[in-house]
Amino acid sequence: MRLEISGVSHRYDQMEALRDIDLTIEPGEIVALIGPSGCGKSTLLSIIGGMLQPSEGQVSASGAVPEGCLNPLTYVFQDFALLPWRTVAGNISLVLEDHKLSKVERAARIDEVLAQTGLSDFRNAYPKQLSGGMKQRVGIARALAVRPAVLLMDEPLSALDAQTRILLLDEFSALFARTGMTAVYVTHNLNEAVRLAHRVVALRRRPGTIKEIHTIDVPIDQRHEGDPQIAAHEAALWELIRDEAIAADKELEHVG
Amino acid sequence: MSDDRTAVKNPVRLRAIGFNPRANPYAAWGSFIVLVILWQIGSSTGFISELAMPSPVAVGKALWQLIVSGELWVHLAASAQRLAVGWVLGTVAGLTVGFLIGMFSWARSPGVALVSALFPIPKIALLPLFIIWFGIGEPSKFATIGFGVFFPTVINTFSGVDNVARNLIRMGQSFDLSTWSIVRKIILPGALPTILSGFRISSSIAIILLVAAEMIGAQYGIGALILSAGNLYQTDQLIAGVVVLSLLGLSVSWLLGRLDKWLLSWR
């Protein structure tokens, strides 16, 4: 599925969050959105998935969706957004229950995504029993269960500790390489962006506009931690957004 | 630095002591037993006059009399029925209105304004009005209890709905769940802990109003029993009635505890 973002602007009351964003996400492409806090990257992701009405402009989708797709634009959340009163399997079942699937089909899908994310032994556990990394794996499994056309990932690793982040980053990269998934990946971590994305969109802040689109032509499954080529891309991106990050750091919050 | 190594060693004093009360079921039961024993000793020695306060033994005898004569069950059945019907009516209406206020803008401001204005009225003051509307019989008592339960349930329900994590609702929307699914599978279970803790408050309000209503106009019921015993200065029977009320309250709270355990096992 191809997503076309054309002329998108958004304002919250007085604050202009996004201005004139034009961007096309091609099928099979991973696009990372990076930028300092307040650059509107999460706002843009909400607009892409139809969770926020932009003040101007529109997002349009075209092209085929995968077979058995129940929810073309599917989010993975920073805070996991799991129902604490449902088990791992129950949380996945939640997003299938509103669709016309037979019980057998539903169970098969749940088994399949649990196996893919290494959660088969945890299917009856409750979220509070799981580590942060496991919770996010449930978030991924839930998203995969609806066979999405585009994954919209909102800082999926930001709530995790450094070790877990490395593990999940490897899993994401394997998943993207294996499935050829289309994804928009919001992060403030440049390392995640250079490991996972075909194109990295750097946003400028206040108002959020596209500063530069940085292409990384190394195949995702050949990128590794400490690879000099990848490190060079990361350094280049840091050069790109450094001044923005410093400005963001020094800014006072508007009171009231 | 080298001097420090040879100096006298003072163990670091533990300072994080206290502010951590723990439960002890034996002490809970023991406190009742000690109270009753002290009370009995006071009565037996004449320190507590029989006129002012009957002894535990006298109260026990009165209670036994009520049990064997079958009188107690008549009163208890009448009270339990009023309590159950009134509480259920008030709770069902309160949950409905609470959910509407919690979910819809059109219901919110009018609902909150009306509830805020009507909640502080002591419902027992309205009993004469309810008697005019519904007659002297059971419906006026159901209405008193129901109204008393209704308002706190509304307030509690909509604040429970307000406290359901917005990110879970957004998650449901992002997976295109139907509105009914979001209400049933996300909002209702999310609000349930608050709703259940509100049941404890509404059930004690119901018991207070039950007794008050029965004291104003009822032939049977624990409230009527206490009132008639008081009119005849049968203080032993009066205290026996109070004991029954206390047991009734404890049973209700035990039932609600079971409900909590059953519905909130995921916590």
Contacts between the chains, C-beta under 8 A, distances in Angstrom:
chain1	res1	chain2	res2	distance
A	49	B	174	6.3
A	51	B	170	6.6
A	51	B	173	7.1
A	51	B	174	6.0
A	71	B	174	7.9
A	71	B	175	5.5
A	71	B	176	5.6
A	73	B	174	7.9
A	74	B	174	7.3
A	74	B	175	7.1
A	75	B	171	7.3
A	75	B	174	4.8
A	77	B	167	6.7
A	77	B	171	6.5
A	79	B	167	5.8
A	81	B	167	5.0
A	81	B	168	5.8
A	81	B	170	7.4
A	81	B	171	3.8
A	83	B	168	6.4
A	83	B	185	7.4
A	83	B	186	6.7
A	83	B	189	7.3
A	84	B	266	6.0
A	84	B	267	7.6
A	85	B	189	4.7
A	85	B	266	4.2
A	86	B	266	7.7
A	94	B	172	7.9
A	94	B	175	7.7
A	94	B	177	7.5
A	94	B	185	6.3
A	95	B	175	4.3
A	95	B	177	7.3
A	97	B	181	7.0
A	97	B	185	7.8
A	98	B	175	8.0
A	98	B	176	7.1
A	98	B	177	5.3
A	98	B	178	5.6
A	98	B	181	5.5
A	126	B	266	5.6
A	128	B	266	7.9
A	146	B	175	6.7
